[in-house]
Amino acid sequence: MEQDNNKREILFLSDTQAPMWVEKLVLRTHQNTKATQAIFAEILRIRPAVLYWLGDIVSLGYRNNKWRLIDQFLLKCTEVSTAVYAIMGNHDVMGRPRKGARNFQKRFPEHSPTGYVKTTDSIAVVMLNSNFSTLSAADLVKQQTWYQETLDELDTDPEIKVVIVTCHHAPYSNSKLVGSSKLVQQRFVPPYAKCQKARLFITGHSHAFERYEFDGKTFLVIGGGGGLRQPLNVSPTRLPDLATEYKPMFHYLSVRRDGDGLYLTSYCLKKDFTGFSEGYHFEIPAGVPAPVDS
């Protein structure tokens, strides 16, 4: 019975890059690589149907030696029949974007730099590239057109119950280091807001767990895969984070479909590294009304 349930479980993970020396000058380390290895081991123990990896897989994508731990993990995922799909973060293309992108594509051959979609248990996950500066003008147009057309098609596809949109850079975040992405707000949020089946927008980049609700739509930040913890804005100017009491150092997200809705659980690594605990959960109910054009 547990195996059947695991076939329906979808995991999301982001920001597994090892700390860079320059980052250590301003941020404290907390056995970050050990934490990433613990998350990998837990995923392999669970054997989910699919893992969606939301960027910053490694610290420098063009450096072949940075991929060793990742390659070992991907091989084991294949052995336990867990499919892995990913999108690129800024670290994956940092320094030498073309070589970083080539190294990434080798590991994730189904990835498309102008967006792609995968479906598990009637949940369509739309995966977008928010490294806009690495895309040509033509590719930016191609991605935007594909994104809008894909959401329109998913809305009319009777086989699809729920749509989840993902990219690396968070449209909304209280991180003092990376903050909110205005370009993601402009390019990716409006089509998501209009898509009737789209229930959830998940990103990383900010190394924290954050939850926002805007215009009846949910936005999650899950950048807890092992990157250095980033300080958050706690002043009165901060965005209205609904998860202010849940700020674990390291975490991953589990998503299950419940009819036309979703049940979400964030699992966090215990401080003594002895395992994971259910840290935060909530539901996104079915039947969210379609937004009204103003």
N, C-alpha and C positions, 0 to 999 in steps of 0.2 A: 504493500500500500504506500509506503514511504517513497519507493522508487517511482510509482505512478505520479505522486504529488510532485516529486522533483522534476519530472518531465514537463510539468506546467510552470515550474519556477524559473524566473528570468532574473539574472543578476546584472547589476550595473556597478562599474568601478571606474575611478578616475585618478589621475595624478600619482602614478606609481614611481615617478622618476626619483633616482637617488639624489640626495642633496649635493649641490655643487659648492666648491670651496668659497666662491664669492657670496653665495647665499648664507653660508655659515658665519660670515662676518657680521650679519645683521639679525640673523634668526638662530634660535637655539635648536640643537639636534636632540632627538629623543629615540635613539636606536631605530632610526627610520627604515633602514634596509631590512633589519630584522622584522619590523612590523609588516613590511611588504611581503616578505617570505611567509609570515604567519597567515596573511590574507590569502596568498596563493595556496597554501596547504589546506586552508579551510574550504576554499572553492573546490579543490580536488576531492576533498572528503564529501562534500555535498553532491557533487556531480550534477550540476544543473543542466537543463536542456541547452541553455545558451548564456554566454557572458558577453555583455556589451561594454566595451572599453572606451572611455570618452576622452582619450588624449593624454599627452604628457606621459607616454608609456615609459620613455627613458629620458635622461637628462640632456643628452646630445645625440640626436638620431643619426648623424653622419659618422659617429664613432662606432666601429664594429664591435669593440670590446664592451660597449654599454649594453649590448643586446644578449649577453650570455645567459643571464638569469631569466630573461624573457623567453629565450629560445627553449630553455629547459622546461619552463612552465607550459608553453604552447604544445610541446611534444607530449607532455603528460595529459593535457586537455584532450588531445586527439585520442590518447589511450583510453580515457574514461568516457569518450563520446560526448564531450561538451564542445559545442560550436562556439567559436570566438570571432566577433566582429568588432572592428575598431575604427575610430576617426583620429586624425592627427591633432595634437596640441601644438603650442608654440615651441616647446622644447624639442619635439620630434623633428622640427625643421629649422632649429636654431643654428646659426653659424654658416652652414652650407645647406640651404634648403633643398636643392636638387638631389644631393646625395642622401640627405635625410629622408626625403620622400621615396627614393629608390629602396633604401633599407626597410622602410615601413611597408612598402608595397610587396616586397618579398615575403614578409611575415603575414600579411593580410591581403591575399590576392583578390578577394572579392571587393575590396575597398575601391571606391571611385572618388577622386578628389573634387568632383563637382556634385557629390551627393549620391546616396543609394538608400535602399529601404529593404528591411528584412522583416519577416513575419513569423511569430511563434504564438501558438494558441490564440489565434485571431487578433493578436496585438501586433500592429504594424509599427515598427521603430524606424523613423526617418532620421538618417545620419548625415549631418551637414558639416562642411568645412568652414570654420570661422577664422582661418588664417588668411584673411582677405588680401593682405599685402603680397602673398605668394601666388595669387591667382591673376591671370591676365584679364583684361577688360572683357574679352570674349567669354572666358570661363566664368566670370562673375555673372554675366548675363545668362549663360547656360545654366548655372546653378539656380539662379533665382527663378527662371522659367520652369525648370524641372521641379523645383520645390512646390511652386504654386500648382502646377498641373498634377503633381503627385498627390497633394492634399485633396484636390478636387476629385480625383479618381478614387481615393480611399474613402471619401465621404459617401460615394455612391456605390461602393463595393459591398454587397450583402455579406460577404465572407469576413469582412473586417469589423470587429466590434469596438476597438479602441485604437487610437493613434497616440504614439509618444514621439515627440520631437527632441532631437539631441544635437548639440554641438559642443565644442570645448569651452569657449569663452562665455561667461555668465552674463545674461542681459541685466540681471540684478544681483548685486552683492555688496555687502558691507565691508569687504576686505579693504584694509588701508593700503595694501600693496598693489592690487590689481583692479579693484572696484568694479563698476558696472560697464559693460560694453555697449556704447551708444550705437555702434554699427549693427550689433546683433538685435538691439531694440528696433532699429529702423528696418532691417532686412528680413529678419526671421520671426519676430514677435507678431506683427500684424496678420500674416497668413495663418499662423497658429491660432490667434485669437478668433479668427473667422471660421476655422475648421470645426464643424459640429462634433466630430468624433475625437478630436484632439483633447486629451484630458491632462496631459503632463508634459512639461518641458524640463529636461534634465541636462545639466552641464557640470563641468568641473572648474578648473583654473584657479578659483578661490579655494584655498586649502582649509575648508570648513564644511560643516553641514548647515545649510540655510534653507528655509522654506518661505515662499511668498505666495500670496494670492492677489492677483490683479484682474479685475473685470471677470470674476468667476473662473479664472484659469489658474492652475497651479504651476509654480516654478520651483525646482529643487536644485541646490548646489551640493555635490557629493564629492568634493576634492580631498578625500581622506585616505588615499591609497598608499601614502608613505612620504609625500613631500613635506617639507618643513612647515610647521604651523604658522599661519599668517595672523597678525593682529586684526581685530575687527573694530569698526567704528561703533562705539557705544554711546555716542553723544545724542542729543535730541534731534540731530539732523539725519540720523540713521534711517535706513529703510525699515518698514514694518515686518521684521523677521518673526514668523510664527513659531520658531523653534529656538527661542532665546535661552531656554534652560538646557538644551541638548547640544553640547559642543565637544564631542569626543575628539581625541587626537587622530585615531585611525578607524576607518569604517567602510562598509560597502552596503549596497542597497539591494533588497529583494523585492520583486514585483510579481504579483499574481493577479490574474483576471477574475473578477467576480461579476458574471453577467456582462453588462456593458460598462461596469465600473472597475476600479482597481483597488487592491489591498497592498499597502506598501509597508515594509519593515526595514529599518536601518539597524544593522548589526555592528557593534563596536568592539574593538579589541580591549580586553581587560588590561588595567594598568600594569598588572604583574605578568602580562603576556601568556597567561595560562589558558586562554580561550576567548570565545566571543560571547557577548550577551545581547539580548534584544533591547536595544536602547531607545527606539522611537518607532511608533507605528501610527498610521492613520489610513483612512479610506477616502477614495474619490468616488462618490456615488455615480450611478448611471443617471441618465436623464437630465444632464446639465443643459439648460435652455440655450438655444443658439443665440449668439450675440446679435444685437440689433444695430444695423448700420446707422450711424448718426448723420 
